[in-house]
């Protein structure tokens, strides 16, 4: 290791990437998770005034920690940031990882709300990537969850997305029904 910057913003880097990889692979899985959690917390504290610049790294570190709640939070924020920057493939990758982590979390009302909210915000990403069928399948799968939440605004947005997918896939009668519900 050697120091790249001087105090108070000291940065240490490995002289060679292979050295870093050997050190990292020698850690136990639990130790890696704890280190990633500590890095995520430290970044959040250090960059609290400009967190948006670091959503991707926070998602990376919390995603490799045991803190799935924080990982989903930052994956969602990184997804939204990437979509705003027109980086749709990256946005979709963040979304997919967040959905995967949500599957591992308990089925609480809060987690269901997060999932449906994330599904609703993906409409633009899906449209630009032409992934209507994949998105449609997710919407159909989670439609009962959206209805159970009892959140009329979120359900309206969800039905709007579902109607848009029906329309894009040529299911015009179903599109009219879903959009009427929205």
N, C-alpha and C positions, 0 to 999 in steps of 0.2 A: 504494500500500500504506500501511496505517497500523497501528500497534500497538494491539491490543485489551487485552492484559494486560501487566503489567510483569514484569521479571526476577524470579525465575529461570524462571518459566513464561511467557515471552513468546509471544504469539500474534499473527501478522500476518495481516490479511485485506485483500482487495481492496475498494476503495470501491464498485465496481460489478461485477456478475457478468459483464457484457459485456467488461470489461477483462480479467478472468481468462480468459475464453474466447478472446479474441484472443491473449493471451500464450501460452496453452496450445497453440492451433492453429498458432502460428508455430514451435514446436519440431519438430525432425526426429523421426521415429518412434523411432529408436535413442535419442535424447536423452530422450524420454518414458519409454521402458522403464527407462533408467538412473535417472531421477528417481523413478519409482514404486518401484524396487528400493531406492533409498536411503531413501525415506520408510518403506517397510515395515521395513527394518532399524533405522531410528531409532526407530520406534514400538515394535518388539520390545525394544529396549534401554531405552527410557524407561519402558515399562509392564510390565516383566518380572514385577513382583509382582502384577499384575492384568490379565494378557493376555486373560482370558475376556471382559472388558468390550469388547475391541477386535477380536474375531475377524472381524467383518464388514468393518471397515476394512482389516485385514491381508489378508483375502481379496481385497478390492478392489484394493489397491496391488500385491500380489504377482501378482494375476491380470492386471495390465496391465504387468508386468515380463517379463523373459525367464526368470525363475525359476519354471518350471511346478511343480516339486516342492513349493516352499513354498506356491504358490497352491493346489494340491490339498490340502495339509495344512490350511490355514486355511479353505478352502471346506468341507472335511469337518467341522471344528470348528464353523464357523458354521452348517452344516446341523444338527448335533446340538443346538446351542444353540437354534436356531429351533424345532426339533421339541419340545424341552422346554418352550418358551414357548407352544406350541400355535399357532405361526405356520407352518402347513403349506405354504402357497404359497411363502413365502420359503425354507423348508427344501428344497422341491422344486427351486426355482431354483438354490440352491447346489449341490445334488446334480447337476443337469443340467450345470452349468458344470464341475464337477469331473470328471464322466464325459467330457465333451468334451476337457478338458485331458489326461486319462489316455489318450485315443485318440492324442494327439500325442506322448506320451512313448514311449520304447522299451519293448518288451514284455519286461520283466524279471520275475523271480519276485516281487520286492518290489512292483512296480506291479500285477501280477495279484492279489496278496494284498490290496493296498489296494482294488482295484476290487471284489473279492468281499466284503470286509468292509463296504464302503460299501453294496453291494447288500443285504446282510443287514440292515443297520440301517434300511433304508427301509421295511420292512414296515408299521410304524405310520403313517408319513406317507401311504403309498399307500392304506392302508385308510381313513383319514379323508378323503382326496381322491377316493375311488372311482376310482382309476386302475389297477385290477387288470390290465386287458389290456395296457397299456403296460409295467407292471412284469413281468408274465408273459413278455412278449416279450423283455425284457432278461434275465430269469432263464434262459429257454430258450437264448438266444444265448450266455450265459456259463457254462452248465452244464458243458461240456467243460473250461473253464478251472478251474472249481472242483474238478473231479475230478482234474485233473493236479497240483494244488498239493500233494496229499498231507498236508493238514491235516485230520484227522478231526473236530475240533471245529467248524471253519469249514464243512466240508462238511455236517456234521449240521445246523447252523443254516441253511445254504443250502437243503438238501433240505426242511427244515421250512417255509421261506418258499415254496418251490416247491409243496409240498403244500397249503399254505394257499391259494395262488392257484388251483391246480387245483380245490379245493373251492369257492372263491368263484365260479369260472366254470362250475361244474356238471360238471366232469370227475371224478366220484367215484372211479372205479376207479384213475385215475392219481394222485389225491390219496392213496388208501390206499397205493399203491406208494411214492410219494415220502416220505410220513410214516413208513412202515416203514423206509425207508433212513435217515431222520433219526434 
